[in-house]
Amino acid sequence: MIWFYRLFYLPGLLIALPYYILRMWRRGGYAKSFQHRFGRFHRLGPVTAGKKRIWLQAVSVGEVLAIGPLIDALQKDQNIEIVLTTTTSTGYSEARKRYVETVKSIGIFPLDFWLFSRTTWSRIQPNAVILTESELWPEHLHQARKRKIPAHLVNARISDTSFKRYQQVPTLARRLIKKFRGIYPASELDHARLLQLGCPEERIHSNGNIKFDVAIGERCTEEARNALREDLGFRARDKKVFILLGSSTWAGEESALLEAQRAVIAVGIDCRLLLVPRHVERAPDVLKLLKAQELPWYQRSTGDTVPENLAIHLADTTGELAHLSQIADLAFIGKSLAPNEGGQTPIEAAGLGVPVLMGSNMNNFKDVAKSLTHAGAAMTVDHADELRTEVLKLAKDQSSRINMQKAGLEWHKRNSGSSQRIAEQILESL
């Protein structure tokens, strides 16, 4: 099976190369440590006697943020050292910002081809490897099995799309999954799907979603929130300001939020809109929308002085979402309105006590969305018109927003603590 994968990997990579080159050019930052992708990682040397080295891979910014509590929990054991890799340029930048003083080394995950993977393995020499969410790299897992190194999959997610694909190649899916010593599903739905795909039940450990453990800090005081609002240009005029947040938005969702904002303003409520696109390279597309409407707006990445009495703030920057979310009275979670699918995580907003609206396409967070809605901290909408209607209702109804806020805080507290439990089980396996 692995030779079949190796045979078709390079032709597949060449076919996909134009797409990746374009994405790399648009996002920028890929030149840094680019040689790591071809196996030219730092030579770390053998592990010190008595210590264990864990190679932890987190794809992008979201995963890099999520694994922070897991890193802390693992390194409570003084004999553990961690090598952290990531795939995207933004993930790499965030990892270096957060963990350069914490882990042994930070780098870029190699392309999953035999030569590149084997070279990286020989340079890192781990005693265990951890992958996150939906990463099932055949060559990487083969190298682990060949060296008899335990592999773990943390916060394992099997999306609707992935589940259908794996069901079409059940033998391949079963072989990949069985290469893990331990799998820690993000939800009960993921647990059930892993069993259906043939994962032995004794290898599945349901401890909850590690994203509940990401440090989001205490909710700001009203005084601090007002100060942050003013810094963003959302200064109150003669009455209270209502701030609508577009959290990690995708194509089509910014225009829906602009319509919702206009509807709220039309009934006499001073509504301001904070847009945080999921990918900063989409800023030119969002700017076209902003230039075509009449409300005053500002682009955060320019670094210019923020004008007063701003109506729309485009936060096209990286790593600020949790901080900026503090000011929101209501958040819409992106990648959830058709034709987008999958959804971004609503955990952070709810954990900050921000009432949540989501589109109905939250496939990647199906259990989380269902649980959050059941708790009374969130509502789901099917399309842009319904989004506008619900935003308008909640803008008028402060008591409902307060109830949703309390429910979100309680829900988040109930679900925290999985990182420590997972770390203990991984350490025990070593």
QUIFEN-V587068 format. One record per backbone hydrogen bond with DSSP energy under -1.0 kcal/mol. NH is the residue of the N-H (numbers start at 0). CO is the residue of the C=O. If there is no record, write none. Layout:
# QUIFEN-V587068
NH&CO, NH&CO
This chain:
# QUIFEN-V587068
4&0, 5&1, 6&2, 7&3, 8&4, 11&7, 12&8, 13&9, 14&10, 15&11, 16&12, 19&15, 20&16, 21&17, 22&18, 23&19, 24&20, 25&21, 26&22, 27&23, 33&30, 35&32, 36&33, 37&34, 38&35, 39&34, 40&38, 43&122, 50&47, 51&78, 53&80, 54&127, 55&82, 56&129, 57&84, 63&59, 64&60, 65&61, 66&62, 67&64, 70&66, 71&67, 72&68, 73&69, 74&70, 76&73, 79&76, 80&51, 82&53, 83&104, 84&55, 85&106, 86&58, 87&58, 91&87, 92&88, 93&89, 94&90, 95&91, 96&92, 97&93, 98&94, 101&98, 102&98, 103&81, 104&81, 106&83, 108&85, 110&36, 112&110, 116&112, 117&113, 118&114, 119&115, 120&116, 121&117, 122&118, 123&119, 124&120, 126&52, 127&52, 128&149, 129&54, 130&151, 132&153, 134&131, 140&136, 141&137, 142&138, 143&139, 144&140, 145&141, 146&142, 148&143, 151&128, 152&181, 153&130, 155&183, 156&132, 162&158, 163&159, 164&160, 165&161, 166&162, 172&168, 173&169, 174&170, 175&171, 176&172, 177&173, 178&175, 179&176, 180&150, 181&150, 182&202, 183&152, 185&155, 190&186, 191&187, 192&188, 193&189, 194&190, 195&191, 196&192, 197&194, 198&193, 202&199, 203&200, 204&182, 211&208, 212&209, 224&220, 225&221, 226&222, 227&223, 228&224, 229&225, 230&226, 231&227, 232&229, 233&228, 234&232, 241&269, 243&271, 244&329, 245&273, 246&331, 247&275, 248&275, 252&249, 255&251, 256&252, 257&253, 258&254, 259&255, 260&256, 261&257, 262&258, 263&259, 264&260, 265&261, 267&264, 268&263, 270&268, 271&241, 272&310, 273&243, 274&312, 275&245, 277&248, 281&278, 282&279, 285&281, 286&282, 287&283, 288&284, 289&285, 290&286, 291&287, 292&289, 297&311, 299&313, 301&298, 302&299, 309&232, 310&295, 311&295, 312&272, 313&297, 314&274, 315&313, 316&314, 323&319, 324&320, 326&323, 327&324, 328&242, 329&242, 330&354, 331&244, 332&356, 333&246, 339&336, 341&360, 342&334, 343&333, 349&345, 350&346, 351&347, 352&349, 353&348, 355&376, 356&330, 357&378, 360&335, 363&341, 364&361, 368&364, 369&365, 370&366, 371&367, 372&368, 373&369, 374&370, 375&372, 376&371, 378&355, 380&357, 386&382, 387&383, 388&384, 389&385, 390&386, 391&387, 392&388, 393&389, 394&390, 395&391, 400&396, 401&397, 402&398, 403&399, 404&400, 405&401, 406&402, 407&403, 408&404, 409&405, 410&406, 411&407, 412&408, 413&409, 414&410, 420&416, 421&417, 422&418, 423&419, 424&420, 425&421, 426&422, 427&423, 428&424
